[in-house]
């Protein structure tokens, strides 16, 4: 029997964010109807990963983080939940991955980047150095794709803060283009939208839009990796 795929997202109070993540989980289940696919949340929403695992009556599971970088939630929350249930494992985080970078580029839209504009990759932030390195790697790869320099900036728990970067660039006479390295609408996406940049791209998932096929592929690849 294949392990149950437990798709573990952060959780959000935003109805739009909840719908967007639910759309991704549903798309994964449709792609692999042979699998038992469950949703779990490390914060804000229920059920927790531990609660989902307890409901499986000892069946093996694979916790797949719907998280763009590997930080505390992967290394502590999910790892602890998996350790408590024999046969349960934790997959790598979704990023960094080239498909995410191409989705970031798509979310920026057809707008051209003009001389004098600075591109910033906006991430939630983490106190975990590994998570920050993942974000910096994503910024580097986006810069290679756009053929411009891209700086990573954070909304919490790490430096540089997005608001400080935007203020600094504006003081130097530069416009700012913000690429949202965020999975779905919610608290951080709302903060990014208010940062004062000339253009803020939406997150990778949106309510009312089909989950990008590349994200579905990535979740399923992490399940088997």
C-alpha positions as CSV (number, residue, x, y, z in Angstrom):
1,X,0.0,0.0,0.0
2,X,1.4,3.4,-1.0
3,X,1.9,5.8,2.0
4,X,-0.8,8.4,2.5
5,X,0.2,11.8,1.0
6,X,-0.3,14.4,3.7
7,X,0.0,17.8,2.1
8,X,1.2,20.1,5.0
9,X,0.8,23.8,4.4
10,X,1.3,26.7,6.9
11,X,-2.4,27.5,7.3
12,X,-4.0,30.9,7.0
13,X,-7.1,32.8,8.2
14,X,-7.6,34.2,4.7
15,X,-10.6,32.6,2.9
16,X,-8.8,33.2,-0.4
17,X,-5.7,31.6,0.8
18,X,-7.5,28.6,2.2
19,X,-9.3,28.2,-1.2
20,X,-6.1,28.5,-3.1
21,X,-4.3,25.8,-1.1
22,X,-7.3,23.6,-1.1
23,X,-7.3,23.8,-4.9
24,X,-3.7,22.6,-5.0
25,X,-4.4,19.7,-2.7
26,X,-7.5,18.7,-4.7
27,X,-5.5,18.9,-8.0
28,X,-2.9,16.6,-6.5
29,X,-5.6,14.1,-5.5
30,X,-7.2,14.3,-9.0
31,X,-3.8,13.6,-10.6
32,X,-3.2,10.6,-8.5
33,X,-6.6,9.1,-7.7
34,X,-4.9,5.9,-6.6
35,X,-3.4,7.8,-3.6
36,X,-5.1,8.8,-0.3
37,X,-4.3,12.5,-0.2
38,X,-5.0,14.4,3.0
39,X,-4.5,18.1,4.0
40,X,-2.8,19.2,7.2
41,X,-1.6,22.6,8.6
42,X,1.3,23.5,10.8
43,X,-0.4,26.7,12.1
44,X,-3.7,28.6,12.2
45,X,-5.9,25.9,10.7
46,X,-6.8,22.4,11.6
47,X,-6.2,19.5,11.4
48,X,-2.5,19.4,12.4
49,X,-0.2,16.8,10.9
50,X,-0.3,14.9,14.2
51,X,-4.1,14.8,14.1
52,X,-4.1,13.5,10.5
53,X,-1.5,10.8,11.4
54,X,-3.5,9.7,14.4
55,X,-6.6,9.3,12.1
56,X,-4.7,6.8,9.8
57,X,-4.7,3.9,12.3
58,X,-1.0,3.2,11.8
59,X,-1.0,3.4,8.0
60,X,2.4,4.7,6.6
61,X,2.4,8.3,5.5
62,X,4.6,10.8,3.7
63,X,4.4,14.4,4.9
64,X,4.9,16.7,1.9
65,X,5.5,20.3,3.0
66,X,3.6,22.8,0.9
67,X,6.3,25.3,1.9
68,X,8.7,27.1,-0.4
69,X,11.8,26.7,1.9
70,X,12.9,24.3,4.6
71,X,12.9,26.0,8.0
72,X,11.5,25.4,11.4
73,X,8.2,23.8,10.3
74,X,10.0,21.2,8.2
75,X,12.9,20.5,10.6
76,X,11.0,20.6,13.8
77,X,7.2,20.5,13.5
78,X,6.9,18.0,10.7
79,X,9.9,16.0,11.7
80,X,8.6,15.6,15.3
81,X,5.2,14.6,14.0
82,X,6.7,12.0,11.7
83,X,9.0,10.6,14.4
84,X,6.0,9.8,16.6
85,X,4.5,7.5,14.0
86,X,6.6,4.5,12.7
87,X,6.7,4.4,8.9
88,X,6.1,8.1,8.4
89,X,8.6,10.2,6.5
90,X,9.0,13.9,5.6
91,X,9.6,15.0,2.0
92,X,11.8,18.0,1.1
93,X,10.3,21.5,0.9
94,X,9.0,22.6,-2.5
95,X,11.8,25.0,-3.1
96,X,14.1,26.1,-4.4
97,X,13.2,24.5,-7.8
98,X,13.4,25.9,-11.3
99,X,9.6,25.4,-11.8
100,X,8.9,27.8,-9.0
101,X,11.2,30.4,-10.6
102,X,9.3,30.1,-13.9
103,X,6.0,30.5,-12.0
104,X,7.5,33.7,-10.3
105,X,8.3,35.0,-13.8
106,X,4.7,34.3,-15.0
107,X,3.3,36.0,-12.0
108,X,5.3,39.2,-12.8
109,X,3.2,39.3,-16.0
110,X,4.2,40.8,-19.4
111,X,5.4,44.1,-17.8
112,X,9.0,44.9,-18.9
113,X,11.6,45.7,-16.3
114,X,13.0,49.1,-17.1
115,X,16.4,50.6,-16.4
116,X,16.4,52.1,-12.9
117,X,13.9,49.5,-11.5
118,X,15.0,47.0,-8.9
119,X,13.6,43.5,-8.6
120,X,13.0,42.1,-5.2
121,X,12.1,38.6,-4.3
122,X,9.7,38.8,-1.4
123,X,9.7,35.9,1.1
124,X,8.0,35.5,4.4
125,X,11.3,35.1,6.3
126,X,12.6,32.7,8.8
127,X,15.1,32.5,11.7
128,X,16.5,29.4,10.1
129,X,19.6,29.9,8.0
130,X,18.8,27.0,5.7
131,X,15.5,28.6,4.8
132,X,17.1,32.0,4.1
133,X,19.7,30.3,1.8
134,X,16.8,28.7,-0.1
135,X,15.3,32.1,-0.6
136,X,18.6,33.6,-1.7
137,X,19.1,30.8,-4.2
138,X,15.6,31.4,-5.6
139,X,16.5,35.2,-5.9
140,X,19.7,34.3,-7.8
141,X,17.9,32.0,-10.2
142,X,15.1,34.5,-10.8
143,X,17.8,37.1,-11.6
144,X,19.4,34.7,-14.1
145,X,16.0,34.2,-15.8
146,X,15.3,37.9,-15.9
147,X,18.9,38.9,-16.7
148,X,18.8,41.4,-13.8
149,X,20.0,41.4,-10.3
150,X,17.4,40.3,-7.8
151,X,17.6,40.8,-4.1
152,X,15.8,38.7,-1.5
153,X,13.9,40.7,1.1
154,X,11.7,39.4,4.0
155,X,8.5,40.2,5.7
156,X,9.5,38.9,9.2
157,X,12.2,37.2,11.2
158,X,15.1,38.1,8.9
159,X,17.0,40.9,7.2
160,X,16.7,42.9,5.0
161,X,13.1,43.7,5.6
162,X,11.0,44.4,2.5
163,X,9.9,47.8,3.7
164,X,13.5,48.9,4.3
165,X,14.6,47.7,0.8
166,X,11.7,49.6,-0.9
167,X,12.5,52.8,1.1
168,X,16.2,52.6,0.3
169,X,15.6,52.0,-3.4
170,X,13.1,54.8,-3.6
171,X,15.5,57.2,-1.8
172,X,18.0,56.3,-4.6
173,X,15.4,57.1,-7.2
174,X,14.7,53.5,-8.2
175,X,11.4,51.9,-8.8
176,X,10.8,48.5,-7.2
177,X,9.2,45.4,-8.7
178,X,8.3,42.8,-6.1
179,X,8.1,39.1,-7.0
180,X,6.1,37.4,-4.3
181,X,7.8,34.1,-3.3
182,X,4.7,33.2,-1.3
183,X,2.5,30.2,-1.9
184,X,-1.0,31.7,-1.5
185,X,-3.0,34.8,-0.4
186,X,-2.9,35.6,3.3
187,X,-1.2,37.8,5.9
188,X,2.1,38.0,4.2
189,X,0.7,38.5,0.7
190,X,-1.4,41.4,2.1
191,X,1.7,43.0,3.7
192,X,3.7,42.6,0.5
193,X,0.9,44.3,-1.5
194,X,1.2,47.4,0.9
195,X,5.0,47.7,0.7
196,X,5.0,50.7,-1.7
197,X,6.6,49.0,-4.7
198,X,5.6,50.1,-8.2
199,X,4.4,46.6,-8.9
200,X,3.8,43.6,-6.6
201,X,3.2,40.3,-8.3
202,X,0.5,38.0,-6.7
203,X,1.5,34.7,-4.9
204,X,1.9,31.5,-6.8
205,X,-1.6,30.2,-6.0
206,X,-4.7,32.2,-6.4
207,X,-8.3,31.4,-5.4
208,X,-10.5,30.8,-8.4
209,X,-7.6,29.8,-10.6
210,X,-6.5,26.2,-11.3
211,X,-3.4,25.2,-9.5
212,X,-0.5,25.4,-11.9
213,X,0.4,22.0,-13.3
214,X,4.1,22.6,-12.4
215,X,3.1,22.9,-8.7
216,X,1.1,19.7,-8.9
217,X,4.1,18.0,-10.5
218,X,6.4,19.3,-7.8
219,X,4.3,18.1,-4.9
220,X,4.0,14.6,-6.4
221,X,7.8,14.5,-7.1
222,X,8.5,15.4,-3.5
223,X,6.2,12.6,-2.4
224,X,8.3,10.0,-4.3
225,X,11.7,11.6,-3.7
